[in-house]
């Protein structure tokens, strides 16, 4: 029962980490290697507004998510738009931005283990003789709600349908009058806000440290590669596969091997099925 409960929590956390990365790549085909940095900087902004400015917690969260979305949009408008379509340059540019953000925070003195965010709901309950705190239950509930919202948004709203059109066939979308750069800008802002949402949900379970940015980036890449780059639902399914594998590894081997599971998932997927579970990239034998 504890594997089932904490596997579900961990899988939901991985899905929250990866959705923003999957959304940006699926629409703009830009691998946003600054995703982990956006995650951390959102937590830093919330902490600063809460501790420094003395704002209400939920007001701080809303303002931080809006600011993180603006940062994502500015990244695309002034830097990534100039290298879009050049795969290596996209990776280098986005990773350089993320590195500058994370190491800038470290240089600014934002380090150590003293920076934390309060949980949304104090206390814990017993489920089948397994104790679990209320905040982790909220993570699962909100995570399911976010996935449901994304599905409704991309199927029943004008902007969502335009984003889906871009993800499915960019050339056809351009012929129908959809602005490719505008949709990529919206995707970057929305993806950054999803990274921020993941941060405010998951950072209260630990500390706000620079290293979280690198860990979140690796986890998001692992989920998206296993699920298939460009497939949002594939990322959700992959998060459950990797999430439960990590919990099983923690129970039977040790918690410090969790990141090894993510790296092994990347390597095995690239060897056995390079396009991932639901990816649409060509397999090796099709390219030869």
Residue, then its C-alpha position, 0 to 999 in steps of 0.5 A: x500500500x505504501x508503494x501504491x500511495x507514494x508511487x502515485x504521489x511521485x508520478x503526479x509530481x513527475x507529470x507536473x515537472x514535465x508538462x511544461x517542457x512537453x507543451x513547449x516542445x510539442x508546439x514550438x519544437x524547442x527543447x527548453x533546457x531552461x525549464x528547471x531554472x524557471x522552476x527554481x526562479x518561481x520558487x525564489x520569487x514566491x519566497x521573496x514576495x512572501x518573506x521580503x514584501x510580506x504579501x499573502x501566500x496565494x497572492x505571492x504565488x499568483x504574482x510569481x507565476x505571472x512573472x515566470x510566464x513573462x520571463x518565459x515569453x521574453x526568453x523566446x521573444x529576444x533569444x530563442x526566436x533567433x535560433x528557432x529551427x536550429x536544433x543544437x543552437x536551441x539547446x545551447x541557447x536555452x541551457x545557457x539561459x537556464x545556467x545564467x539564472x541558476x548560477x546567478x541565484x547562487x552568486x546572489x547568495x540564494x543557497x543553503x537549506x534555509x529557504x522553504x515555502x509553507x505547505x498548503x495544508x498542515x496535518x496528515x491522515x492514514x490510508x490503509x495504515x500508511x501515513x500521508x500528509x495532506x499537502x501530498x494529497x493536494x499535489x495529487x488532486x491538483x495534478x489531476x485537475x491540471x491534466x484535465x484542464x489542459x485537455x479541456x483547454x486544448x480541445x474547447x478553446x480557440x487558443x488551445x485549438x490553435x496550439x493543437x494545430x501547431x503541434x499536429x502540423x505546423x505547415x497546415x496551421x500556417x496555411x490556415x492563418x495561425x501565427x507560428x511565432x505567436x503560438x510559440x510565444x504563448x507556449x513558452x509563457x504557458x510552459x513557464x507558468x506550468x513549471x512555476x505551478x509545479x514549483x509552488x506545489x512541490x517545493x514545500x515538500x523540501x527546500x529551495x536550492x539551485x540544484x533542484x533546477x538541474x534535477x527537475x530538468x533531468x526528470x522532465x527530459x526523462x519523462x518526455x523522452x520515454x513518453x515520446x517528445x511532442x506527446x503530452x499524454x505520453x508524458x503523463x503515462x511515462x511519469x507513472x512508469x518512471x514514478x513507480x520505478x523510482x519508488x520501488x528503487x527507493x524501497x528495495x535499493x535506496x533513495x539516492x538511486x532515484x536519479x539513476x532510474x531517470x537516466x537509465x530510462x533515457x538510455x534504454x528508451x533511446x536504445x530500444x525505441x528512440x521515438x518513445x512510447x507515443x512519439x512520432x519521430x522516425x525510428x532508426x530503420x526508417x531513416x536508413 
